[in-house]
Amino acid sequence: MSISLKMEDDHPIGFLNLNKPAAMTSHAVVARVRRSLGIKKLGHAGTLDPLATGVLVLCVGGATRLSEYVMESTKRYRALLRLGVTTDTYDAEGTIVRQRDPSRVTRAQIERALQQFIGPIEQVPPMYSAVKYNGRKLYELARAGKTVERRPRPVTIYELEVAHYVSPFLTLEVVCSPGTYIRSLAHDLGQALKVGASLAGLTRTASGMFTLENAVSLETLLSSENWREYLIAPAQALEAWDSIILDDDALRAVRQGRAIARHADQAAGLAPLLAMAYDGEGVLVAVLRAAGDVWKPQKVFST
């Protein structure tokens, strides 16, 4: 299947793989790109804290409606921890609440402690996070001096390895499910080692098919004479999802919001419940959701 970029309001639909600089919020990055490049509709998939750098996926045009599918991909991080320092935000931007001497912590002790965090685990979101509690974001409550009980959330850490350790600084390579708080991981590891820890630096090295090696810097993107050359088509960005090529009849039905038949093998119990539907030129037409023996259009992009 060829890969195409559909045009909408003089702007193509697609994704930008940006290497986010430090000291900027994800929202500030989006605002600057939108203003500088004149893109009317722009969003991002998966927030990075101001402290963090690395892969930030920007969604251009109608691709903003695809952010939830991009965000569901596996993440990779390189995390720098400082042992012995505990902060209220779990990272270097917070206020230090306790300091202990970590000089006696060995690499072997760290590697043993890491084992308890590999696999399906439950994480308590940090107070300084965007998770909502009774309609208010936790960081708003934290800034008001309030602490509330947070429900643990299930996440999965697939890989967790020590890349470098010279006390008090520890570098970890992490492969995890979306929604994992690396700040919480740093804090919890510090508690397990009984010396405390906080996140001193973080780089997202991959988000699904988007990798740091292929990311464009903010400076390069904004100074480019043709920023569209960095766009990634939906078919490429969503390659991990099941796909369907629509014939003319199915294409007409989906564009009109009507269901189309599923093949017998697609209707089997183990078949995917969601699929990306493309026309013959590789342009994304719709997101389809399985409903018995038919596919129902969930989101339609081409009219």
C-alpha positions as CSV (number, residue, x, y, z in Angstrom):
1,M,0.0,0.0,0.0
2,S,1.3,3.4,-0.9
3,I,1.4,6.1,1.8
4,S,-0.3,9.4,1.2
5,L,-0.9,12.7,3.0
6,K,-4.4,14.0,2.7
7,M,-4.9,17.7,2.4
8,E,-7.4,19.6,4.7
9,D,-7.8,23.3,4.7
10,D,-4.5,23.8,2.8
11,H,-2.7,21.7,5.5
12,P,-1.9,18.0,5.3
13,I,-3.0,15.5,7.9
14,G,-0.1,13.8,9.6
15,F,2.4,13.7,12.5
16,L,5.6,15.5,13.4
17,N,8.2,13.6,15.4
18,L,9.7,16.4,17.5
19,N,12.7,16.3,19.9
20,K,11.3,18.4,22.7
21,P,13.8,20.8,24.3
22,A,14.1,21.0,28.1
23,A,12.5,23.8,30.1
24,M,9.3,24.0,27.9
25,T,5.9,22.5,28.6
26,S,4.4,20.4,25.9
27,H,1.6,22.9,25.6
28,A,4.2,25.7,25.0
29,V,5.9,23.7,22.3
30,V,2.5,23.2,20.5
31,A,1.7,26.9,20.8
32,R,5.0,28.0,19.4
33,V,4.9,25.6,16.4
34,R,1.3,26.6,15.7
35,R,2.2,30.3,15.8
36,S,5.4,30.1,13.9
37,L,4.2,27.8,11.1
38,G,0.7,29.0,10.9
39,I,-0.9,25.6,11.4
40,K,-4.6,26.1,12.4
41,K,-5.1,22.7,14.0
42,L,-2.3,21.2,16.0
43,G,-2.1,19.0,19.1
44,H,0.2,16.5,20.7
45,A,0.0,12.9,21.7
46,G,1.5,12.2,25.2
47,T,2.6,15.0,27.5
48,L,6.3,15.4,28.5
49,D,7.1,17.3,31.7
50,P,9.1,20.6,31.3
51,L,12.1,18.8,32.7
52,A,12.0,16.1,30.0
53,T,13.3,16.0,26.5
54,G,12.9,13.7,23.6
55,V,10.1,12.4,21.4
56,L,7.0,14.5,21.4
57,V,4.5,13.6,18.7
58,L,2.7,16.5,17.2
59,C,-0.6,15.9,15.4
60,V,-1.4,18.1,12.4
61,G,-4.9,18.8,11.1
62,G,-7.3,15.9,11.3
63,A,-4.5,13.8,12.9
64,T,-5.5,15.4,16.2
65,R,-8.4,13.0,16.1
66,L,-5.9,10.1,16.0
67,S,-3.9,11.1,19.0
68,E,-5.5,8.5,21.3
69,Y,-4.3,5.7,19.0
70,V,-0.7,7.0,18.8
71,M,-0.6,7.4,22.6
72,E,-1.4,3.7,23.2
73,S,2.0,2.7,21.9
74,T,4.9,1.4,24.1
75,K,7.3,4.1,25.4
76,R,11.0,4.0,25.9
77,Y,12.9,6.3,28.3
78,R,16.4,7.1,29.5
79,A,16.0,8.3,33.1
80,L,18.6,10.0,35.4
81,L,17.9,9.5,39.1
82,R,19.6,11.2,42.0
83,L,19.7,8.8,45.0
84,G,19.4,10.3,48.5
85,V,17.2,13.3,47.6
86,T,13.4,13.1,47.9
87,T,11.3,16.0,46.6
88,D,7.6,16.8,46.8
89,T,7.2,16.6,43.0
90,Y,9.4,13.4,42.7
91,D,11.8,15.3,40.4
92,A,14.4,18.0,40.4
93,E,11.9,20.8,40.0
94,G,10.4,20.2,43.4
95,T,11.2,21.2,46.9
96,I,13.6,18.9,48.8
97,V,11.7,17.2,51.7
98,R,14.5,14.8,52.8
99,Q,18.1,14.0,52.1
100,R,20.0,10.9,53.0
101,D,23.5,9.5,52.2
102,P,23.3,7.0,49.3
103,S,27.0,6.3,49.1
104,R,26.7,2.8,50.4
105,V,24.1,1.7,47.9
106,T,25.7,-0.8,45.5
107,R,24.8,-1.6,41.9
108,A,23.9,-5.1,42.9
109,Q,21.4,-3.7,45.5
110,I,19.8,-1.5,42.8
111,E,19.5,-4.3,40.3
112,R,17.8,-6.5,43.0
113,A,15.4,-3.7,43.9
114,L,14.5,-3.1,40.3
115,Q,13.1,-6.6,39.9
116,Q,10.0,-5.8,41.9
117,F,9.0,-3.1,39.4
118,I,9.2,-5.3,36.2
119,G,6.0,-6.6,34.8
120,P,2.4,-5.5,35.6
121,I,2.5,-3.2,38.7
122,E,0.3,-0.5,40.3
123,Q,1.5,3.1,40.5
124,V,0.2,5.9,42.6
125,P,0.2,9.1,40.5
126,P,2.3,11.9,42.0
127,M,0.4,14.8,43.6
128,Y,2.1,17.1,41.0
129,S,0.4,15.5,38.0
130,A,-2.6,16.3,35.7
131,V,-4.7,13.4,37.0
132,K,-8.0,14.8,38.2
133,Y,-9.5,14.4,41.7
134,N,-13.2,15.6,42.0
135,G,-12.8,17.6,38.9
136,R,-9.6,19.3,39.8
137,K,-6.1,18.5,38.6
138,L,-3.8,17.1,41.3
139,Y,-1.1,19.7,40.8
140,E,-3.7,22.4,41.5
141,L,-4.4,20.9,44.8
142,A,-0.7,20.3,45.5
143,R,0.1,24.0,44.8
144,A,-2.7,24.9,47.3
145,G,-0.9,22.8,49.9
146,K,-3.4,19.9,49.8
147,T,-2.6,16.2,49.6
148,V,-5.3,13.7,48.7
149,E,-5.4,9.9,48.5
150,R,-4.8,8.7,45.0
151,R,-5.9,5.4,43.6
152,P,-3.1,3.2,42.2
153,R,-3.2,2.7,38.5
154,P,-2.1,-0.5,36.6
155,V,0.9,-0.1,34.3
156,T,3.4,-2.5,32.8
157,I,7.2,-2.1,32.8
158,Y,8.6,-4.5,30.2
159,E,12.3,-3.7,30.6
160,L,14.2,-1.9,33.4
161,E,18.0,-1.9,33.3
162,V,20.8,0.0,34.9
163,A,22.8,1.8,32.1
164,H,25.2,3.7,34.4
165,Y,25.7,4.2,38.1
166,V,28.1,6.5,40.0
167,S,26.6,7.4,43.3
168,P,24.5,9.4,43.7
169,F,23.4,9.4,40.0
170,L,21.8,6.4,38.4
171,T,20.8,6.1,34.8
172,L,18.0,3.7,33.9
173,E,16.7,2.4,30.5
174,V,13.0,1.9,30.7
175,V,10.5,0.3,28.3
176,C,6.9,0.6,29.6
177,S,3.2,0.9,28.8
178,P,1.6,4.3,28.2
179,G,0.6,6.1,31.4
180,T,3.7,5.1,33.4
181,Y,5.0,7.8,35.6
182,I,8.8,7.7,35.5
183,R,8.9,10.2,38.4
184,S,6.9,7.7,40.5
185,L,9.2,4.9,39.5
186,A,12.2,7.0,40.7
187,H,10.4,7.8,44.0
188,D,9.4,4.2,44.6
189,L,12.8,2.8,43.8
190,G,14.3,5.3,46.3
191,Q,11.9,4.1,48.9
192,A,12.8,0.5,48.2
193,L,16.5,1.3,48.6
194,K,15.7,3.2,51.9
195,V,17.6,6.3,50.8
196,G,15.0,8.1,48.7
197,A,15.4,9.2,45.1
198,S,14.1,11.8,42.6
199,L,14.2,12.2,38.9
200,A,17.0,14.5,37.8
201,G,16.5,14.1,34.0
202,L,14.4,12.3,31.5
203,T,14.6,11.6,27.8
204,R,11.8,9.8,25.9
205,T,13.7,7.8,23.3
206,A,10.7,6.2,21.6
207,S,7.0,6.3,21.4
208,G,5.8,3.5,19.3
209,M,7.4,3.9,15.8
210,F,8.5,7.5,16.6
211,T,12.2,7.4,17.7
212,L,14.6,9.9,19.0
213,E,17.0,9.1,16.2
214,N,14.4,10.2,13.6
215,A,13.1,13.2,15.6
216,V,13.6,16.8,14.3
217,S,14.7,19.6,16.7
218,L,12.3,22.5,17.4
219,E,14.9,24.9,15.9
220,T,15.2,22.9,12.7
221,L,11.5,22.5,12.3
222,L,10.8,26.2,12.7
223,S,13.6,27.3,10.4
224,S,12.8,24.9,7.7
225,E,11.7,26.3,4.3
226,N,9.3,23.4,3.9
227,W,8.2,22.0,7.3
228,R,5.9,19.5,5.5
229,E,8.9,17.4,4.6
230,Y,9.0,16.2,8.2
231,L,5.4,15.0,8.2
232,I,4.7,11.4,8.8
233,A,1.5,9.9,7.1
234,P,-1.2,8.3,9.3
235,A,-0.6,4.9,7.5
236,Q,3.0,5.0,8.6
237,A,2.3,6.3,12.1
238,L,-0.4,3.8,12.7
239,E,1.3,0.8,11.1
240,A,1.0,-1.3,14.3
241,W,-2.8,-1.2,14.1
242,D,-4.8,-3.6,11.8
243,S,-5.7,-2.1,8.5
244,I,-8.3,-2.7,5.8
245,I,-8.2,-1.5,2.2
246,L,-11.7,-0.5,1.1
247,D,-13.0,-1.2,-2.4
248,D,-15.2,1.3,-4.1
249,D,-18.5,0.0,-2.6
250,A,-17.1,-0.2,1.0
251,L,-15.4,3.2,0.5
252,R,-18.7,4.8,-0.4
253,A,-20.5,3.2,2.5
254,V,-17.9,4.2,5.1
255,R,-17.8,7.8,3.9
256,Q,-21.6,7.9,4.4
257,G,-21.2,6.5,7.9
258,R,-22.7,3.1,7.1
259,A,-21.4,-0.3,8.4
260,I,-19.7,-2.7,6.1
261,A,-19.5,-6.5,6.4
262,R,-16.6,-8.2,8.2
263,H,-15.0,-11.3,6.6
264,A,-15.5,-14.6,8.5
265,D,-12.0,-14.7,9.8
266,Q,-12.3,-11.1,10.9
267,A,-15.5,-11.9,12.9
268,A,-13.7,-14.7,14.8
269,G,-13.2,-14.2,18.6
270,L,-9.6,-13.3,18.4
271,A,-10.0,-10.8,15.6
272,P,-9.1,-7.1,16.2
273,L,-11.9,-4.9,17.5
274,L,-10.4,-1.8,15.9
275,A,-9.0,-1.2,12.4
276,M,-7.7,1.6,10.2
277,A,-9.5,1.8,6.8
278,Y,-7.6,3.2,3.8
279,D,-8.6,3.9,0.2
280,G,-6.6,2.4,-2.7
281,E,-4.1,5.3,-2.6
282,G,-3.2,4.8,1.1
283,V,-5.2,7.7,2.4
284,L,-6.8,7.1,5.8
285,V,-10.6,7.2,5.4
286,A,-11.9,6.0,8.8
287,V,-11.3,4.2,12.1
288,L,-13.6,1.2,12.2
289,R,-14.9,-0.6,15.3
290,A,-16.0,-4.2,15.2
291,A,-19.7,-4.9,16.0
292,G,-20.6,-8.5,15.5
293,D,-20.3,-9.4,11.8
294,V,-19.9,-5.8,10.6
295,W,-17.4,-2.9,10.9
296,K,-18.9,0.4,12.1
297,P,-17.2,3.7,11.3
298,Q,-16.1,5.3,14.5
299,K,-14.3,8.3,13.0
300,V,-14.5,9.3,9.4
301,F,-11.8,11.5,7.8
302,S,-12.4,11.5,4.1
303,T,-15.5,12.9,2.5
